[in-house]
Structures are given as structure tokens and as C-alpha cells.
Amino acid sequence: MDQFHEILKQYWGYDEFRPLQEEIIRSVADQKDTLALMPTGGGKSITFQVYSLSADGLCLVVTPLIALIKDQVENLRSKNIKVLAIYSGMSTREIDIALNNAIYGDYKFLYISPERIASEKFREYLIRMKLNLITVDEAHCISQWGYDFRPSYLTISEVRKFFPQTPILALTATATQKVVDDIQEKLEFREKNVLQKSFRRDNLIYLVRNKEDKMGYLTDTIRKAKGTGIVYVRSRKKTKEIAQMLQQQKISSDFYHAGLATDVRSQKQDKWMSGESRVIVATNAFGMGIDKPDVRFVIHLDLPDSLEAYFQEAGRAGRDGEKSVAVLLYNNTDKRRLHKMVTDSFPILETIRSVYNSMCNYLMVAIGSGKGGVFSFRIEDFSRKFEFQVSSVYHSLKLLERQGYLSYVENVDNYSRILFAIRRDDLYRIQVGNAEIDTFIKLILRSYTGVFTDFVNIDEALLARRLNSTGDLIYQQLKFLAQQKIIEYIPQKKTPVIVFETERVETGRIHISAENYQHRKLKYQQQVDSVIDYASNDHHCRSVALLEYFGQYNSEPCGSCDVCNGYHDSGIKVADFNRISEKIKKILPAEGYRIDKIVKLIPEPEPKIIKVSRWLLDNGWLKTDSNGLLTTNSKGQ
């Protein structure tokens, strides 16, 4: 057994890698810059984790998803792997300790958000670290042609200046060919190197249903379906409403969105994972980092705004390889709503400037100051106070973010954290002299490791259960230890934040480039049009349409989607028509064949061959000469 398999077995308990995982690991082990495209649920994280555990030094992991950072950090810590994370909402003291540990603490992974790279302080520490790999998760975010472009990703290539020989591993689940090329260029790959698993999912049936009564269809479908599923909607409010409606119909269901408290989200997720809740109704905040293999159906009640997002979310069904269904519900109202979203997502410059000026006043940031500042920001309160529409504020902030003025981090949801502020010997003396706090300190030390070197996430509710106490009493005891300078204690806090990337500028100097406004708006419109085209298409296999969108051509029709099982104008199923028509076009020589010759050469039922041939002839794809020979028309070339 080689080193990589030994690590896989030791920490994950698997004997073999999934398809493509080992190739990716060996590629970076050969010090090659590597772009890996793996579908959702393909096991991307294991690739960089296994490699970095096999090599000396630290793996720097750049990802924009704070929730995913926390999930992976907790997962690695549960395996007794030393891991660090730095993200918005942490105190200066926590960041200092994490950066020092990255240099001196024998840690294996450092997770950061891309915004951190621009910090001068971070770079001062970075150049003293020993990196074995630079991992860029959600790598499509670096491309302006991607569906989720983030300007902060453009700074990642600057890390290479400090580590020119360290390989880069870029990971993404979905990317068009243009985005694939752009990722490698922006990350300054030494040579192009793409490892890709086919996007085709033979066990996943794609269906589109044009329904005015979506709710009626939803309940009927879930009743008939087997197993667990996900229902995706666009708004937080709808998650609760639809879950309650399903419950009234005696369907076991729950709701999930990013606005819920951490413990509530965890409970809902655990209930769904265990099967206690059969259906989870959620926004797109649900699913990242969740690997439930036996999801039998994913239903989109609302149209997503890109096929990349749809492909990722639909792909959460059927990861165990068993037959599963992805259903997209669509009607004319969806089309109007999506077009309106394009307009709403790009407020006029006057509105953007007004939001910026009002926000700076709201946060009491003076002109020329504020750079590097992190401010709690409640968008609803701000919008109400300054009489803005919440959506206008949100999209203005996102445009200001793309231009580099600020970062808007939604739902910074942190666990409570503690760090012992004194040495073990001093703590022991305090315990001996204070029996009333000795039991509580022992509980902390039994429950958590590493509390003398780094801030550690704690769960007050868990401590309360173990001590047969209440959360409030645990909180009071932690506060007391902090007041006595025995620990540093940061209680849980949940709030969005604004991070100023530059000092506040005069309102008139706010500029949004054509690249970040007109070009982005055009790209967004194209993404929306692609979704509408996919939903309204009634002649092109769903699976083939998605594969072609991602640059994978010449795929066979799936034979199981609604288009393939629908009926063609010729009177036979679309799947049969497409298959037979391709065979006819392929065998016809320049001089042509008679119909009886075609029937003999193609192993298909004769009536179907005749129907297809007649339709191709009537519609100009084939032509016949005076001798009755069928040949391909110029239209069919």
C-alpha cells in the first residue's frame, strides 16, 4: 500500500479512491499546477487533504464559503488533524494567534477567505510559512466569465510570487471551456493541466415540467416519489411556508436557510441526514459540503439564475449511483421574474453612490479613513433608516464589492471560542486553591484539546449537558473565568459585516467600471437566457443540453428525460427519432440509398425508420432524386 492509500485508510477509512481523486493527488505530487473539475459530491477536498498530509509543510486553502471552512475545519479536527482558519468576524487577537501557529505550530492546513490575501499583515506572516500546496476552492470565482465572479480571487496569483515552486490545485464542480482557460491564466499556471471527470450522470433523470399549479404538482410528486429529497426555492420566507404546507399534507418536511442560527441549522440538517425529516425545503445555502448519498429527488420550485448553479444543486441527487430525479418547475411567470432580476441586480450609479455615502455615515466612517475596518451591518435596519429598498442596498453593495471598495460578508456565524490565557502550571495552582471552579475547568480540558495554543470552538449547550447545568450558568462561569484573566472568551455572535478594502472616498469619486457593470450585466443576462432556453426547450435531450453547455459534445441522448420520452412531430418518441435520424444521416453515401436499403442497414423497427425518413424528407433534411435515392440535403450537412 503506497503512502496516499495509507493516509486515505488511516483518516477516512477507505481502501480506494473515487474516480479521478488519485490522478489529481499524483499530479500535484509531481509538482504540477492542476485544475480539477469534479461534479458536486465527487470528493474534491480529499485530494488536497491527502496530498498535504503526505508532504512536509502547510496547505493554504482559499475558499469564499465561511460555512464550508467551518465544516471542513471541524471535520479535520475530529480526525485529530491540526488545522487553522481565518475568516471575517474573528478578533485581531485570534488572527495573530492563528498566523503564529501557521509558522511555528506544526499545523497542516490554513483555511482563509480570498480577501485575506490583500492584507499586508497576512503577507508579512505568509512569506515565513512553509507551504506544500496552494489550494483554490470554487476556482470559477476567479473568472469574470464564471457565474459567481469575485474580484478578491484575482489576488490569489500574488501568493505565487512568494512561492514560485509550490504547485497550485484549483478545484471547481462546474466550468465552461472559457472559464477553464481563464482560471489557468489568472492563476498563472506554469503549463496547462486539466483533469476532468465527465459531467454525465447516467443515473440522474432530468425533467422539466411547465406547471401553473406548482404546489399541486409538488405535493403529488413527493407523495409518489420514494426516499428523501430537497426542494429548492429562492426566498427564505418561502422555505418555511412550503415546509408547513407539506406538513399539512402529512409529508415529513423541514425548512433551511442561511438566516437561521447555527444550532438550529445543524439540528435541521441532522434530522434530514438521518431520515427523520424526509424533505428539506431550502434556499441555495443548503447542500454545500453535505454528502448524503441516497437523495432520490431534487425539485427546483423556482428557476435558478444560471445553469452552473442548477447543475450543482440538481447533482445532489443520486450520489450513490441509484436512479434519481431532478425536476425543474417552470412557467411564464418565472421568465418575467428572471428578467426582472437582471434589472434589479444592477442599480443605476446614482443609487450605488447614495447607498455608499449613507452606509459610511451609518457606520460613522469619515472620508479618508476606515481602510481595513470591520463593521457589523444589519441591512434591514440600514434600509429602513435611510429609506432604501433592501434589494437595492444588497446589489449596490455587491457592485461596490466587485469594484474593490468593500466586502460584504453575510451571516458571519461564529461559534463561541476560548483560549487559556495562563500556563498549565499556573492553572493547576488556581485549581488546587479554588475547588468551586476546578470541576468546570476539568470539564473544559476533557472536552477540548489545543486550548492553550489556539482559540477553540466550544458549545455551551454541550458543556451544560455534561455538567447537568443550564446554558446560562455555563455562560456565567465562562464570563467569570474571563474576568479573572484565566481564559479569553468570545461569545457566539451572528451578524453580517462590512469590511472596508479602501479608505472612504468622496461620493463623486465612486466609479463602477464597464467590466464590472455593463459586461457583468450582459453576462448575467446570457446566463438567465440559457436557463430559460433550457427550461423551454422541448426537442433537445436535457442531459445532452447540459453537457454541451459545459463544452462536452457528441454525447448520446439519455433516453429517460422528459424530452427523450416526449413525442416528436413524426409521431414517435423524441429519443427514438433522434437516434434513428442520426443513424440515417451517418450511413447515407453521396450517391444515396433507396428506402428499402436504409431499412436493411439500420437495426431499428421498419415503421419507425420510414416515419423518420418521411419527416426528414418533408422538412428538407433529406432529398430524393429522380431514381428515388435518398441523400442528405445541404440543410442537413
Buried (B, 14 or more C-beta within 10 A) or exposed (E): EEBBBEBBEEBBEEEEBBEBBBBBBBBBBEEBBBBBBBBBBBBBBBBBBBBBBBBEBBBBBBBBBBBBBBBBBEBBBEEEBBBBBBBBBBBEEBBEBBBBBBBEBEBBBBBBBBBBBBBEEBBEBBEEBEBBBBBBBBBBBBBBBBBBBBBBBBBBBEBBEBBEEBBBBBBBBBBBEEBBBBBBEBBBBBEEBBBBBBBBBBEBBBBBBBBEEBBEBBBEBBEEBEBBBBBBBBEBEBBBBBBBBBBEBEBBBBBBBBBBEBEEBEEBBEBBBEEEBBBBBBBBBBBBBBEBEEBBBBBBBBBBBBBBBBBBBBBBBBBEEBEBBBBBBBBEEBBEBBBEBBEEBBBEBEBBBBBBBBBBEBBEBEEEEBEEBBBEBEBEEBBEEBEBEEBBBBBBBBBBBBBBBBBBBBBBBBBBBBBBBBEEEEBEEBBEEEEEBBEBBEBBBEBBEBBBBBBBBBBBEBBBEEBEBEBEBBBEBBEBBBEEEBBBBBBBEEBBBBBBBEBBBEBEEBEBEEEBBEEBBEBBBEBBBBBBEBBEEEEBBBBBBBBBBBBBEEBBBBBBBBBBBEEBEBEBBBBBBBBBBEBBBEEBEEEBBEBEBBBEEBEBEEEBBBBBBBBBBEEEBBBBEEEEBBBBBEEBE
